[in-house]
């Protein structure tokens, strides 16, 4: 199960983020088993040395550390219930890199521990595809101190910082907070670029003009030029991802009785944009909510 004292990793979910993370883990010398619902997406990582499995269950049996990087809460729950429960072991650890609901995280972690004493760390990431490729992601983690310590070692090729936020579920709450800021930021950047264009300003220069000031941000430097130039390819992330995370933020806020008026408006605007056919598109397309169409 291990080579050169490195545990064998089992990575489930080789998508926009999972692919570069797997490539970095392979480059760091880990043996990585992989499974993806769409096996066609495995070609790049298997060419780099990953071992493909035809089922997530068999991957779990052959791996020591299970890493999940899946699209949403339902996808994580399906893999845990169908492929890990009944097959996991006490010497294994599950690290969930997905962004999912904190309540479901706690429920699944409790089920898994009751089933086989397998540990759980929720470790959602921020930094996008570029952060995954460069190994400078920010990771917000929830779990026991011992499991967090192991996760720090396993995930070290992937992050610039990993912060232990508390018990299981705390990482997911922290990621929701992250996405509230990111989503509202991207929406107001779209408003700003559209306003500048209508006012006759060269909006393409605004990211550079605002660089280093209080208005600067990674989202501004990422989506600002794309919005100004109406250049939405290649797709680096998805509108549906921000919508999913904003919806979790509103749900969590409602459960706690905590007002979140800006995020509440943001989820409505994001849903409106998604309903216009943009769910699978880059959030830079949000400029199209505000840009006036030519007559």
Secondary structure, DSSP 8 states (H G I E B T S, - for coil): -EETTEE-EEEE--SHHHHHHHHHHHHTT--EEEE-SSGGGGHHHHHTT-EE-S-HHHHHHT-SEEEE--SSHHHHHHHIIIIITTT--TT-EEEE-S---HHHHHHHHHHHHHHH--EEEEEEEESHHHHHHHT-EEEEEES-HHHHHHHHHHHTTTEEEEEEEESTTHHHHHHHHHHHHHHHHHHHHHHHHHHHHHTT--GGGHHHHHTTSTT--HHHHHHHHHHHHT---S--S-HHHHHHHHHHHHHHHHHHT---HHHHHHHHHHHHHIIIIITTS-GGGGGGGTS----
